[in-house]
Amino acid sequence: MKPIIKDFDKVIRQKRIAILAGREIDVTMIPSRIMIELIDMMDSDNLQDPKNFGRIMEMVARVCQVSDKEITADWLYDNTDIDQLLDFAEYVMEPAKARAKESAVDEKNS
């Protein structure tokens, strides 16, 4: 019997690039660990809790570090104003929000 092979390395995702403080940051790939943490946080309805802001920024920075190791939460705080920071975090988290929304719909339908 011939094996079935599916090469997941060939799955092509649309590039998601952000330009922030003169840096081009590729936020296409969100590591699974971070995606799961973001989805868990979104499911808990604590995303708007100010206490979680630092945790969210840490996760956003970890996504950025996939392409630029120098970007930390402190770097984000020091190189943005609050509006840029919030808009940037929203952009980085869009795929996680979409995935959380899909999961919620799937749970409703089952």
Summary of the structure (lengths in Angstrom):
residues: 110
radius of gyration: 16.1
end to end distance: 35.0
largest distance: 59.7
contacts: 252
relative contact order: 0.16
helix: 58%
strand: 7%
